[in-house]
């Protein structure tokens, strides 16, 4: 179900004022396993079920808590204590990269404080990749009913305005019971918070109650949804004026919760959107960048003066010669603004360098869209590493059936290009069967922007 324009205006207005508080849940934290993309919670649940030979009735939104519940029912509560170490080891062994949705969310620069209902490190990693070139500069905090004094003191330090912070409401993965892995844990966490047995840091508690809240992919059951929204409100829900936005696929599973909101909260103060949260984040990123065309996070994460290309691997690979680096960076900025997960490798590789197999292997197996940047500079080359990249992409494309998805998307950056690819004799013949996009100096024309936007959306649909 698409969001209305009023919905988007509310969201983007709060973002502009930097008051919207995102709460990120397990539906956004996905991993790739073979040919399927699943939530990390579901994959952990499957691994636990296999380890203990459990019979679990998996549903579309099932996760770790379902496997833990089956284990406790079969073997009793004593087995739960060991599970925290087991789950922590599973998270460490999997060590998945942040999904595209979290990277897109990290690129929305007006978000500085993130709440998370999951215990994994992927949101903080995405922020570090996108905002800080991979350096661990995101401040990651967490709450547990039995936190040490030192951890509580660290939580109490109010963030600076320029800091990026992730606060984990239900703890972070560890070998001890410092995080929630099932419904009874969640109940205990909320009980402690609501009864003031332990508290969130004062600065966070104040912001949670004062700011509009956006729940993204949170698995809000009826009772958890009621308790969290009440905890985030200053007064009775029927008297409260702040806004809540709830976006996710599990919403339809709890009609009692939406009915409760409609009865006591009204349609404009709690707006519920049943949709894929990853697709919502992609559109949020696209709309935000459209309103902020010059916005690009600096390496310090505090400004918008200078573009910094995303670090690490991505599903879109830009292949270029070093003379065209500036144009490639501009193209990368446009793709990122459209919600693309871009790999722009600025290491000046030569054949035989230790990164060579990493790049060629990714082109061979992993990237979803290959963008060769074609120019008079590539035409003047007699040899170069870029041609190895092009050959790998051509070989990869041979394995895609006729009429299948498009892998190679040639882009010409010469301003004088007249639409005739025969002027470029260095390109493989396989490139000439595709329509070439135009991006003079790295700035795509309207037709290319439209085509790239559609290609990115098609990738998301297929991954979903």
N, C-alpha and C positions, 0 to 999 in steps of 0.2 A: 504494500500500500504506500503510494508516494506521499510525502509530506506536503502540506498546503503552503502557499507563499506566506501566509500569516505565521505559520510555524517557523519557517526559515527567517522571516524578519525578526521574530522574537529572539531566536538563537543568535543570529548575526549581530543584532543590536546589543545583546548582553556581551558578546565576544568583543565588540568594538570598545565597550566600556571596561573590558577586562574583569568582569565580575562573574562570568559563568564558570561553575565548578564542575568539571567532568569526573564521573565515577565510572571506572573501567572494570568490566566484568569478564567472565570466562568465555562468553560467546565471541569476543574480539581476539582472544589469545589462542590462535590456531597454529598448527604445525602441519608440515607436509610429511606424509608417510606413504612412500610408494606413489601410487596414482591417485591417492585421495588426500583431501585436506580435512582435518578434524580438529576439534578443540583439544588443547593440551589436557584439559580435565578428562575428556573422554579417553584419550590415549593412555593416560595414567591409570584410569579405571580399568581399562582392558588389560594392562600389564599386571595390575594387582590381581584381577580375576584369574589370569593365567597362572600366576605364581601360586595362588592358593587353591586352584582348581575349583573356582566358584561358578555356579550357574546363575548368571545375571540376565534379566530380561532387558535388553538394551532398547531404548527408545531414541527418537531423533535428538533429544536434548539431554540424554543421560550423561553422567560423568563420574568422577571419582567417588562422590558421595554415595552413588548407587552400589559400587563395588564394596566400599567400606561397610555400608549397611548390610549387604549380603554376608560379608565376613563375620560381622558381629552377631548376626542372627544364627550363623552356623557354628561359631566357635566361642562366643561369649566376649565380654568386654575386655578381658585381660589381654587379648590379642591386639587390641587397639594401640597399646603403648609402643609396641615395636613398629607399628605402621608408620609413625612419623619419620623414623630413620629410613625405612624402606622407600617411602615416597620421596624423601629428600635425595636418596641415592638415585632413584629413577630420573628425577629432574636433572641431576648432575650428569648422568650417563647420556640422556637424550641431548642436552645442551643445544636446543634448536635455535636458529636465528629468529629475530623478531619478524612477525608477519608484516605484510605490506600495510595492512590497516593501521597497525601501531606506528609504523614509520610515517604514514600520512598524517596521523593524529599528532605526532611529534613535530611535523612541519607547520602546524597551525601556531604561529608564533605568539598569539595573544593568550594562549594557555600557559600559565606558569606553575600552577599547583594542580596536581592530579591526585585523586583518590583511587585506590585499587581495592577490589574485593578478592583478588587472587594473590597467591603467595610466591609466584615465580618472578624471575628478574627481567622478563622480556620487555616490559614497558620502559624501564630505566635504560636498558640497552638500546632500545630504539631512539630514545631521547639523546643518549650519548652519541650514537651514530650520526643522527641528523643535525644536532645542534653543536656538537663539540668534536667532530672529526674522529669519533671513537674513543676519546678520552673519558674516563669515568668521573665526570663532573656533575652529574645529576645527584642531588642529595636524596638518598633513599632512606625513609623512616618507616617505622612499623609499630603496631600496638599489640600487646599481649597482656592478659590479666596478671601474669607473674613476671613482668619485665624487671630487669635489674635496675638499680638506682642510676647507674651510668647511662643506660639506654633511655631512661625517663628524662634525665637531664639533657641529653642530646635532643630529644623530641621537643623540649621546652624552648630551645633557642629559636626565636622567631626568624624566619627566612628574610634575607634581604630582598628588595624589590626585584633585583635582576636574577635571583636564583631560580633554578628549575627544581621542583620538589615532587617526589612521588611518596605518598603516605599510604601504607598498606594497612587497611582497617582490620584485617583478620590475620595479621602476622605474616612472617616470611619463612620460607622453607628452611628447616634445620633438622638436626638429628634428634631433637627433643620436642615435647609438645608445646611449641611456641607459636603454632599456627593452626588454623581450623581446617580439618579435612572431612568433616561430616556435619550433619544438621545439628547435632547436640553441641558440638563445638561452637557453631555459630550462635546458638541460643545462649551459651555461657558468655560469649564475648558481648553480646547485646545486653544481657542481664547485668554484667559488670558495669558497662557504660551507663545504662539507664538508672542503676541504683547508686552510682557514684562510688562504688567500691574501688574502682580505678578510673582514671579520667583521660580523655584525649588532652593534648596540650592546649592551653588556653587560647593561643592564637588561632589554632585550627578549629576549635569548638566555636569560637566567635564567627569565623568565616563560614563555617558550615551552616550556622543558623541564619546568617545575614544574606547569603548569596543565592541566586537561582542555581539549581542543581540539574545536571544532565546525566542521567543513568544510561550508559552505553553498554549493551550486551550483558547486563547484570541479570543473573538468574533470581528474579525477585518473586519468591513464593508469596502467597497471601499474607502470612504472618510476618515474614521478613520485610516485605514492602511496607506494611503498615508501621512496623517498628522503626525502620530506617527513616521514613519520611517524618514521623513524629519526632524522632531524635534530632532531625535537621531543621526543626521548626521552633520558633520562640513561644508559640502558644498553641491552643487547640487547633486541630487541622481545619475545623469548620470556621475558625476565626482568622486563620492565617492568610496573608496576602502574597507571599512569595510564590515563585513559579517553580514547578518541577517538570522535567521532560524525561520520558521513559521510552527508550528506543531498544528494540530487541525482538528476537523470534520467539522467546519463551512467554511473551506477554499473553498470548492466546490461551496458554495452559492454565491461567489463573483468572478466569472471568470474575471470580468473587472480588479480587483486588481492584480491577477496573470498575466494577460496580460500586465498590466502596468509595473510590475516588469521585466517581460521578455524583454519588449521593451527598458526600460531605465536603467535597473540595471544589466542585465546579469544573466546567470544561476548559476554561482558560488558565486556571492555576495549575492543574495537572494535565499535561498533554501527553497522550500515549500513542506511540507509533509502532505498529507491528510490522517489522521489516528486518531484513538482514543488516545487522549493525555495521558490517564491513562496507557494504554498499553505501550506507548512510554516511560513514566517515569519508569515503571517497568523494561523495558529492559535497560534504561539508568542506573538505580541503579545496575542491575546485571552486566553490563559491567564495571561500575566504580569500584565496589567492586572486580571484578575479576582482574582489574589492580592494585588494592590497597588491597591485601588480608589481610594485617595486620591493615588496617585502622579501627579504632573504636573511636568515639568521646569520649573524657574524659568529666567529669562532668562540666568542665569549658568551653567546646566547643572549645578549642584552640589546642588540641594535639591529638595524635593517640596512646598514650602509653598503655592505659588500657581500656578494653571493658566495656561498660555500657549497660546493657540490656534495651530494650525499656520499658518505663513506661506505666502503664495503660492497659486496655483491648486490645486484639487483636483477629484476626480471627483464629489464630493457638495457641492451648493451650498445653504446656509441663507439664506433670504430673510426679512428681518424689519425692523420699524421700530425706531428708536433707543430708544423707550421699553421695548422688549422685549430689549435687548441682554444683560442678565444671564441671562435665560432661554435666549437663543440660545447663550451661552457654555457653560452647563451642558449643553445638548443637544450642542454640539460636543465636549465632553469625553467624553460617553458614546459618541458615534460613533467618536471616535479610539480609545477603549478597545476597541471592537469591531473595530478594524482598518480603519476607514474613512479615506479620504483626503479631508479636509474643507476646503472653502473657506468661511471665515467672515470676510467683509470688514468691517472695523471703520472704514473711512474713511466719514465721513458725507457721502455723495454727494448732490448736487442735480442735476437735469436740466441737461445742458450741461457738467458737469465733465469734465476731460480723461480720467478713468478710465471714463466712462460707456460708450463703445463697447467697451472691453475687457471689461467685465462683461456687457453685453448680448450681445456676440458670443460669449462663452463659453457663456452660457445657450442661445444659438441653435444652437451647433454642438458643444460639447465636454462639458458636464457630463453625467454618467450618471444622477444622481438629484437631483431638485429638491425641496427641503423648504420650502414656504411656512409660516411661523409665523403662525398665526391667533389673534387675541385681541380683547378689547374695545378695545385700542389701535388695531388695524387697522380695526376697525369704526367708531371715532370719526373716522377720517381722511376728509376730503373729497377729498384729493389727496395724492400722495406718490410718491417714486421707487420704492417697493416695488411699486406697481401696474404700473409699466413692466416690472419683472422678472417679475411674474405673467403679464402678457400675452405676453411672449416665450416663457415656458415653455408656455403654452397653444398658441401657434402651432407650437412645436417638436413638441408632442405630437400635433398633427394629422397629422404625417408618419409616425407610427408606426402600422402596420397593426393592425386589431382583433385582440385576443388576443396582441399582441406584448408586449414588455417594458414595465414600468411606469416612467414618468419622474417623474410628479408624486406626491408623498407628503405630503398636507396634515397638519399637526400643530397641534392646539389646545392652548394653554398655560393657559387659564382654568380654575381649580379647579372652578368651578360649571358647567362644560359638561355638559349632560345627554344628549349623544349626538345632538341634533337640529341639523344644520347650517343649517337654515332661519333660525336666529336671527342668522346672519351674512350680511348682505345685500351686503356689499362684495366678497365673493369671486366669482370668475367661475363661471358655471354649470358649466364643465368640471371644477372642483374637486369638485363635489357628486356626481359619478359614482363617486368613489373612497371607500373607507373611510377615515375620519379617525383618525389616531392621537392618543392623549392623553398629554400631558406637563405636568402641573400645575406651573407655575413653571419649566418647562424640564427637569423630572425625568420621563423616560418611564416609564409603567407597564410591567408585565411583558409584556403583549401587544405593546406597541410595541417594546420591546427585542428580543423574539423576531422580529418582522417586519423590523426594521432589520438584525438579524444575518443573516437569510435573504437580504435584498436585497443586502447587501454580498457575501455568498458567491456569489450569482448573478452579480453583476458580475465577480467574480474568475474564475468558471468561463468566462464568455463572453470575457473578455479573454485567458484562457489558450488 
